[in-house]
Amino acid sequence: MSQPLICLTLTGKTLKEDVEIIEKYREYIDVVELRADFLNDDERLVLRKFPAMSSVPCILTIRRRVDGGQFIEGEANRSVLFAKALSFIDQDTSRNFAYVDFEEDFHVSSLQDAATAYGLRIIRSIHDMKNPIANIAQRLERLRGSEFEIPKIAFMPHSLDDVKMVFDETAKLKDSNHIVVAMGPMGTPTRILSAKLKNYLTYASPSETQGNLADLAHLDPIVLKNTYRFSKINEETTLYGITGWPLKKTGSPVLHNAGYEKHDMNSVYVPIRSDSFRDVMEFANVAGVRGLSVTIPHKEAVLDNVDIVEKTALDVGASNTIVRDEHGKWRAYNTDVIGFTKSLLEFLGTKNLAHKKVAIIGAGGASRAIAYSVKNLKGDACIFNRTTKKAQELAELYGFKYARLSSESIELLKKYSDIIIQTTSVGMNSEDSSSEENDPLYFYDFSGKEMLFDIVYVPAVTPVMARASKAGCKVCNGYDMLRYQAYEQFRLFTGVEY
């Protein structure tokens, strides 16, 4: 099977803007898709010039609104644009479009004949921007009008189960003359793992214009090649990943994939988004995933969905790492304990937490590992959580105090403020000033004597960290915790030290 191509989708308003984008990304791409439906009206009239301007093989696409595009002027006008763009064939084929995208229901004989005569390949496409498409293998076969056509199916999944279906269906296919993609963030594995799906190409968008196709969740081609090692993925590549919900941003793929590159391993680590851990396990079994990092909100659900739970994960009551062993059994571990303990002690410059009063903010899956670690390090803690019952349940496991996370608990928070450990996702991806929405301690005035450890690492300085630092506190984010727990995961996944 040939390696899938990386196709850069161009959504600029002018041809000049699109050519500038190509120049920036040229070394990372194999082909471009000119989305003529995004061009200004006067630019659409000179589409024929574009292949010569780009000097990269080009797909011509004029996408209708119903298929997720911008073109609304009707089929007659669209046919005229296609005709103008494909006319006056040049003897130098690099100055012609190499492909044209016609939808399943778009059949204009003169255009199809011209495309075939001029040596253009037709991408025959189906798009459903709202729902999944079933019976993919059969639909692809019906789409394929001739050996020169490349059938394409793109749909919006409702769940990870719909993405799993893509892997099920494409396993039935023998060749790589098709394109199947699940769109949106949930469908990211179908873009990265195109080689596993035997896809002809995968679509990417430049970071500058990703907002134009935000619903599709295209990846940047540099990220595809550098972070996910796209060009090295093949049918033999071992799969690992990270799962959670909504899992908008994560630094784990960079860490893990850099490790595979360093050790010259044929492996890749991808984000697998789902709000159902059962769906995650079913997807992992079908796609052949060998190991998973597990984050919010699945860390506790892991324990009821694996075959074997190792002691630390059992003691903590949560797992952030699962590995399929040589017998096909799923084993659950907790590497958060190792990552947190090492990074916290480095931050504090101590060997333990003896005689320290510790406030743990939050009572979710991550806080379970942190409370376990604080107890092992001989710290005296109080769990603060918006839901008091959850704080109580966690605190009673270790003989800690507990309280509601609100202004009514300020005095108790002050008492346990030698070290404040923020374990929630509040503040993640927020670079705004402190507010009730992005700062879990918005009601608390730092004295400057506290030491604040926030397990969030995107952004590097969260709103609560910025406020604490301004008051004179020593602060630390969760990147080193991420790094150290990832190193241990890497060892569990591969048997090799990072």
GILIN-V591100 format. One record per residue. N is the residue number from 1. RES is the residue in one small letter. OMEGA is omega in whole degrees, 0 to 359 (* if undefined). Layout:
[[N | RES | OMEGA] [N | RES | OMEGA]]
This chain:
[[1 | m | 178] [2 | s | 180] [3 | q | 177] [4 | p | 177] [5 | l | 170] [6 | i | 181] [7 | c | 179] [8 | l | 180] [9 | t | 185] [10 | l | 183] [11 | t | 178] [12 | g | 179] [13 | k | 180] [14 | t | 177] [15 | l | 179] [16 | k | 178] [17 | e | 180] [18 | d | 178] [19 | v | 178] [20 | e | 177] [21 | i | 180] [22 | i | 181] [23 | e | 180] [24 | k | 189] [25 | y | 190] [26 | r | 185] [27 | e | 183] [28 | y | 189] [29 | i | 179] [30 | d | 185] [31 | v | 176] [32 | v | 174] [33 | e | 176] [34 | l | 177] [35 | r | 185] [36 | a | 179] [37 | d | 178] [38 | f | 184] [39 | l | 170] [40 | n | 184] [41 | d | 182] [42 | d | 178] [43 | e | 179] [44 | r | 183] [45 | l | 182] [46 | v | 180] [47 | l | 185] [48 | r | 183] [49 | k | 194] [50 | f | 182] [51 | p | 179] [52 | a | 179] [53 | m | 188] [54 | s | 184] [55 | s | 172] [56 | v | 178] [57 | p | 189] [58 | c | 168] [59 | i | 174] [60 | l | 178] [61 | t | 173] [62 | i | 192] [63 | r | 177] [64 | r | 179] [65 | r | 183] [66 | v | 180] [67 | d | 178] [68 | g | 182] [69 | g | 184] [70 | q | 186] [71 | f | 184] [72 | i | 188] [73 | e | 176] [74 | g | 187] [75 | e | 179] [76 | a | 180] [77 | n | 180] [78 | r | 178] [79 | s | 179] [80 | v | 179] [81 | l | 177] [82 | f | 183] [83 | a | 179] [84 | k | 183] [85 | a | 184] [86 | l | 185] [87 | s | 177] [88 | f | 183] [89 | i | 180] [90 | d | 178] [91 | q | 175] [92 | d | 188] [93 | t | 179] [94 | s | 180] [95 | r | 176] [96 | n | 170] [97 | f | 180] [98 | a | 182] [99 | y | 170] [100 | v | 182] [101 | d | 174] [102 | f | 179] [103 | e | 183] [104 | e | 185] [105 | d | 180] [106 | f | 182] [107 | h | 175] [108 | v | 189] [109 | s | 183] [110 | s | 179] [111 | l | 179] [112 | q | 179] [113 | d | 180] [114 | a | 180] [115 | a | 181] [116 | t | 181] [117 | a | 182] [118 | y | 178] [119 | g | 175] [120 | l | 173] [121 | r | 179] [122 | i | 170] [123 | i | 184] [124 | r | 195] [125 | s | 170] [126 | i | 176] [127 | h | 170] [128 | d | 186] [129 | m | 183] [130 | k | 190] [131 | n | 174] [132 | p | 178] [133 | i | 183] [134 | a | 176] [135 | n | 187] [136 | i | 183] [137 | a | 179] [138 | q | 181] [139 | r | 179] [140 | l | 182] [141 | e | 179] [142 | r | 181] [143 | l | 188] [144 | r | 181] [145 | g | 179] [146 | s | 180] [147 | e | 180] [148 | f | 180] [149 | e | 178] [150 | i | 180] [151 | p | 181] [152 | k | 174] [153 | i | 177] [154 | a | 183] [155 | f | 179] [156 | m | 181] [157 | p | 174] [158 | h | 182] [159 | s | 178] [160 | l | 177] [161 | d | 177] [162 | d | 177] [163 | v | 176] [164 | k | 180] [165 | m | 179] [166 | v | 180] [167 | f | 176] [168 | d | 186] [169 | e | 182] [170 | t | 175] [171 | a | 180] [172 | k | 188] [173 | l | 184] [174 | k | 187] [175 | d | 180] [176 | s | 182] [177 | n | 179] [178 | h | 176] [179 | i | 176] [180 | v | 181] [181 | v | 168] [182 | a | 186] [183 | m | 179] [184 | g | 182] [185 | p | 181] [186 | m | 183] [187 | g | 183] [188 | t | 179] [189 | p | 181] [190 | t | 178] [191 | r | 183] [192 | i | 187] [193 | l | 179] [194 | s | 180] [195 | a | 178] [196 | k | 181] [197 | l | 181] [198 | k | 181] [199 | n | 177] [200 | y | 180] [201 | l | 171] [202 | t | 181] [203 | y | 177] [204 | a | 177] [205 | s | 176] [206 | p | 182] [207 | s | 183] [208 | e | 187] [209 | t | 182] [210 | q | 178] [211 | g | 179] [212 | n | 182] [213 | l | 187] [214 | a | 182] [215 | d | 184] [216 | l | 181] [217 | a | 172] [218 | h | 171] [219 | l | 173] [220 | d | 182] [221 | p | 177] [222 | i | 177] [223 | v | 179] [224 | l | 185] [225 | k | 187] [226 | n | 181] [227 | t | 186] [228 | y | 175] [229 | r | 189] [230 | f | 185] [231 | s | 181] [232 | k | 182] [233 | i | 176] [234 | n | 184] [235 | e | 181] [236 | e | 183] [237 | t | 177] [238 | t | 185] [239 | l | 170] [240 | y | 179] [241 | g | 175] [242 | i | 181] [243 | t | 179] [244 | g | 179] [245 | w | 6] [246 | p | 177] [247 | l | 183] [248 | k | 179] [249 | k | 177] [250 | t | 177] [251 | g | 185] [252 | s | 179] [253 | p | 179] [254 | v | 181] [255 | l | 185] [256 | h | 182] [257 | n | 174] [258 | a | 177] [259 | g | 179] [260 | y | 178] [261 | e | 181] [262 | k | 183] [263 | h | 178] [264 | d | 180] [265 | m | 176] [266 | n | 184] [267 | s | 176] [268 | v | 184] [269 | y | 189] [270 | v | 174] [271 | p | 180] [272 | i | 188] [273 | r | 174] [274 | s | 174] [275 | d | 179] [276 | s | 181] [277 | f | 176] [278 | r | 177] [279 | d | 179] [280 | v | 182] [281 | m | 178] [282 | e | 177] [283 | f | 181] [284 | a | 181] [285 | n | 180] [286 | v | 184] [287 | a | 179] [288 | g | 179] [289 | v | 184] [290 | r | 181] [291 | g | 182] [292 | l | 163] [293 | s | 185] [294 | v | 180] [295 | t | 184] [296 | i | 6] [297 | p | 193] [298 | h | 190] [299 | k | 179] [300 | e | 180] [301 | a | 181] [302 | v | 190] [303 | l | 180] [304 | d | 187] [305 | n | 178] [306 | v | 183] [307 | d | 185] [308 | i | 178] [309 | v | 179] [310 | e | 193] [311 | k | 183] [312 | t | 178] [313 | a | 179] [314 | l | 180] [315 | d | 181] [316 | v | 184] [317 | g | 179] [318 | a | 179] [319 | s | 176] [320 | n | 184] [321 | t | 173] [322 | i | 184] [323 | v | 175] [324 | r | 184] [325 | d | 186] [326 | e | 178] [327 | h | 180] [328 | g | 180] [329 | k | 177] [330 | w | 178] [331 | r | 181] [332 | a | 179] [333 | y | 171] [334 | n | 178] [335 | t | 175] [336 | d | 181] [337 | v | 179] [338 | i | 182] [339 | g | 181] [340 | f | 183] [341 | t | 182] [342 | k | 183] [343 | s | 179] [344 | l | 182] [345 | l | 175] [346 | e | 179] [347 | f | 184] [348 | l | 184] [349 | g | 180] [350 | t | 179] [351 | k | 178] [352 | n | 181] [353 | l | 180] [354 | a | 178] [355 | h | 178] [356 | k | 175] [357 | k | 189] [358 | v | 173] [359 | a | 176] [360 | i | 183] [361 | i | 181] [362 | g | 182] [363 | a | 180] [364 | g | 184] [365 | g | 181] [366 | a | 182] [367 | s | 177] [368 | r | 179] [369 | a | 182] [370 | i | 176] [371 | a | 177] [372 | y | 181] [373 | s | 180] [374 | v | 178] [375 | k | 179] [376 | n | 180] [377 | l | 175] [378 | k | 177] [379 | g | 175] [380 | d | 191] [381 | a | 170] [382 | c | 179] [383 | i | 177] [384 | f | 181] [385 | n | 180] [386 | r | 175] [387 | t | 187] [388 | t | 182] [389 | k | 178] [390 | k | 177] [391 | a | 180] [392 | q | 181] [393 | e | 180] [394 | l | 182] [395 | a | 183] [396 | e | 177] [397 | l | 187] [398 | y | 180] [399 | g | 179] [400 | f | 171] [401 | k | 178] [402 | y | 180] [403 | a | 176] [404 | r | 178] [405 | l | 180] [406 | s | 182] [407 | s | 180] [408 | e | 182] [409 | s | 185] [410 | i | 183] [411 | e | 178] [412 | l | 179] [413 | l | 177] [414 | k | 180] [415 | k | 183] [416 | y | 187] [417 | s | 174] [418 | d | 178] [419 | i | 176] [420 | i | 182] [421 | i | 183] [422 | q | 188] [423 | t | 183] [424 | t | 177] [425 | s | 180] [426 | v | 182] [427 | g | 179] [428 | m | 178] [429 | n | 181] [430 | s | 177] [431 | e | 178] [432 | d | 175] [433 | s | 182] [434 | s | 177] [435 | s | 179] [436 | e | 183] [437 | e | 187] [438 | n | 182] [439 | d | 183] [440 | p | 180] [441 | l | 185] [442 | y | 184] [443 | f | 187] [444 | y | 177] [445 | d | 179] [446 | f | 179] [447 | s | 184] [448 | g | 181] [449 | k | 182] [450 | e | 170] [451 | m | 186] [452 | l | 175] [453 | f | 180] [454 | d | 184] [455 | i | 175] [456 | v | 179] [457 | y | 174] [458 | v | 4] [459 | p | 181] [460 | a | 176] [461 | v | 180] [462 | t | 179] [463 | p | 180] [464 | v | 176] [465 | m | 180] [466 | a | 181] [467 | r | 179] [468 | a | 180] [469 | s | 179] [470 | k | 179] [471 | a | 179] [472 | g | 182] [473 | c | 170] [474 | k | 185] [475 | v | 179] [476 | c | 175] [477 | n | 188] [478 | g | 185] [479 | y | 180] [480 | d | 174] [481 | m | 177] [482 | l | 184] [483 | r | 184] [484 | y | 179] [485 | q | 178] [486 | a | 177] [487 | y | 179] [488 | e | 175] [489 | q | 180] [490 | f | 179] [491 | r | 179] [492 | l | 179] [493 | f | 193] [494 | t | 185] [495 | g | 183] [496 | v | 175] [497 | e | 184] [498 | y | *]]
